[in-house]
Amino acid sequence: MTQELIDLRNSILQGNYAEALAIVDELEGMSKQANLRQIQSFLKILLIHLIKNQIEQRLTNSWAASIRNSIREIQKINLKENKKSYYVNQDEWETLIEEEVIEDAIADASLEVMNGKYSQFKLADMVDRTKLIEIAVKFLGLSYSYSPKALPKIVAETLTQLPGGEDWNIDNSKK
């Protein structure tokens, strides 16, 4: 990116505004790709923990924290600088999950589900992808509806609806 900034500066100084605008467009594209990679990384973490929850039918504090953190980070990264639009719109998550993230999430989750008991191929057969995507999209949808301050509580309330979530909620209320 440093070279692009040097080229941009030189183009402006030389009065070559068409080239400068082309460089600006290139920089915007690079920025968008970087944000999408970050979003995909947090989305994969979200899916891994939802897969573990789906297969093991329980919820731990660690998994809940990872899910909450993933949703919060996605909310921060996804909102563009203008604070009015998003890198990933609410109706685009399902496609992004199916086409970009789910296979890596299943492969990585196979190392953790039941202490690595299943290969990624066996785990892929076990995961209810439709339900997984539905739950992930539900959590992701919260990031559009709630402020950063309100989001953690809403995520926690939604976690209680997952398998084992009610027990997790009862265990946490005793502390």
N, C-alpha and C positions, 0 to 999 in steps of 0.2 A: 504494500500500500504506500510505502514511502516514495517509491518511484513515481507512482501515480500522482501524488501530491506535488512532487517536483515538476512533473510534466504539466500539471494543472497551473501551477504558478507561472511557468514559462509561457504557456499558451495565453494566459491573461496578459502578462507583460508584453507579449508580442502582438496583442490585439486579435489573436486567432480565437474568437469566441465560439465558433462552431466546434473546434477541437476541444476547447475547454468544457463545453456542454457535454460532449461525448465522454470525456473523462469523468465528469460528474455523474453521468448515467452509469458508467462502469463502477464507480465507487459505491453508488446506491445499490447496485446489484450485488456487489461483494458484501456489503453490510447486511442486506436481506438474507443472503445465503448463510452468513455467520449466525444470524439470529435463528434461522430455521434449523441449523445444526444443533444449536443450544436447546431449542424447543424439543427436537427429536430425542436428544439425550435425556432430558427430564421426562419426556413421554415414555421412553423405554423403562426408566426407573419406576414410573407409575404402573406400567403394565406388568413388570416383574412382580411387584408386590400384590397386584390384583390377581395375578396367576397363582401365586403362593396361597392367597386367601381362598381362591376358588377350589384349588385342589386339596388343600389341607383343612378347609372348612373351619378356620379359626383366624383370629386377628390378634397380633401382638402390638405392644406399644411401639416397638421399633418399626414395624410395617406401617402403622398408622402415621408415625412421624414422617416416614419416607413418602407416603402418599400425600400428606398435607404439604410437605416441603415442595414436592414436585408440582403440585397445583399452584402454590404460591409463586414459585419461580417461573412457571409457564405464564402465569398472569402478568408478571413484571416484564418478561422478555417479549411477550406477544403484542403488547400495546405499543403501537408506533409512537414516535416522538411527538406527533401532533395530538396525541391523547384522544383521538377520535376514530382511528381505524386500527386494524389488526393485521399481523403478518399471516395468521391463520384464522379465517372466519369460522364462526360457530358451525356452519354446515359443511366444513371441509375436514373435520377431524376423522370421521370414519374412513374416508379415502386415504388420508395420511397414515393412519394406523395400519390399514390393510396393505397398502403399497410400500410403505417405508420402514415400519417399525416392528410389527408383530413377530416376524420370524426371528429377529435378533433378540427380542424380549423372551420368546419361548426358549431359545438356545441358552441364553444367560440364566433364565429361571431354572433350567434343568440342573444347574449346579447347586441350587439352593433348596428346591422343593424336596421335602422329605429327606433332607441332607444328601441330595444328589442321587437319590434312589433310581430315578428314571433318566433314560437318555433323552436327548432333545427330540428324537423321533417318537418315542413312546409318549413323552409329555405333549407333543403336538397333537397326537391322537386323543389325548385325554381332555385337553382344554376345549371348553365350549366357547369358541371364538365369537359367536354372535352375542352371547351373554357378556363376555369380556369387553367387547367393543361397546356394547350398550352401557355398561357400568362406567367405563372410562369416559365416554362421551357425556354421561351424566355429571361426573366430577368436573370435567373440563368446562361444561356449561356454567358451572357455578362461578368460574373466573370472569364471566361476562356480566353476571348479575349482582355481584357483591363487591364492596370496596375491599381493598387490601386489609383494612382493620377488621371487617366483619367476616372475611373469608375463612380464617382458621376455625372459628366456632361452627360455621355452617358445614365445613368439611367434616369436623368431628361429629356433628349430628348425623351427617350422611353416612359416615363410617359405621354407625350403629345399625344401619340397615344391611350391612354385609354379613355373610355367614360368620358367626362367632362375634359379631359386633355388639350384640346385646350383652354377652358375657364380658366382653372387653369394657363396655360401659359400666357394668356393675362392679367389675374389678377396680376400675379407676375411681369410681365414686367412693370406694372404701378407703382410699388412700388419704 
